[in-house]
Amino acid sequence: MERPAWAPPGIDISVPSVSRIYDYYLGGSHNFEVDRQAARRAMEFMPGLPKIMQANRAFMRRAVRHAVAEGVTQFLDIGSGIPTFGNVHEIAHAASPRARVVYVDHDPVAVAHSHAVLLDEEYTGVVAADLRRPKEILAAPEAGRLLDFDRPVALLLVAVLHFLEDTDNPYEAVAELRDALAPGSLLILTHASYEGIPLAEEVASGTVGVYRDIRNPLVMRTRDQIARFFEGFDMVEPGLVSMPDWRPDRAEGGEDGEAPEDPYAFSGYAGVGRKA
């Protein structure tokens, strides 16, 4: 297999990557055949996966615009993945050109590509770190250079917590990050769940099995379990809901490209909380 220029040396390009699989669902080009094979296997059980990912990205963009409208112009995006069109810094800078954004990921491909894309971005940085170790994120030089933790920060945990098993202590990780944030900070979160998927759980669990096989377990939590991540935050209306139902731009469709009539778009949950 020929290694493309954007793939950093030292990574095993014969092993599927969650970031590259997500890139494939969104129609990106930074993925390999091994990623596409894993994605297609997952889609055999849950063919609407691309619709779910599109709804996820659309929610993220609406939530970023909401943050800026509320005066929050600092963003810490953990599990940011491979940059695609309409990423956090593009949406934030369209509303506030001096908004500051720090992307965090532990996938070397995502980090390397982010560095390349953001080379000339003065107010945006990249950190190679893992959500399982919040102290490393908070202590990273780029985070210290760009973010003032004495002022409100929007913490994005979009489609990442469901890749942490309970043994990874995800609630403790979120609480540690929350405690480092100033009052008025926001938590912007999405999470996979069997609830809302237009399939029987035993069918949808086939997709979970694919992710388990590639050693990236996908943890499907209930609404109540997802709501626990918002402890210490006051939920912003309309609360914890399906992604298209969080402040849609229009009653149907919308500029962000959700297709609310597609039942897969309503899979899982999304929400925004404000730290008191």
Secondary structure, DSSP 8 states (H G I E B T S, - for coil): ----TTS-TTS-TTS--HHHHHHHHTT-S---HHHHHHHHHHHHH-TTHHHHHHHHHHHHHHHHHHHHHTT--EEEEET--S--TT-HHHHHHHH-TT-EEEEEES-HHHHHHHHHHTTT-TTEEEEE--TT-HHHHHH-HHHHHH--TTS--EEEEES-GGGS-GGG-HHHHHHHHHHTS-TT-EEEEEE--STT-SS-HHHHHHHHHHHHHTT-------HHHHHGGGTTEEE-TT-SB-GGGSS-SSSSS-TT---TTSGGGG-SEEEEEEE-
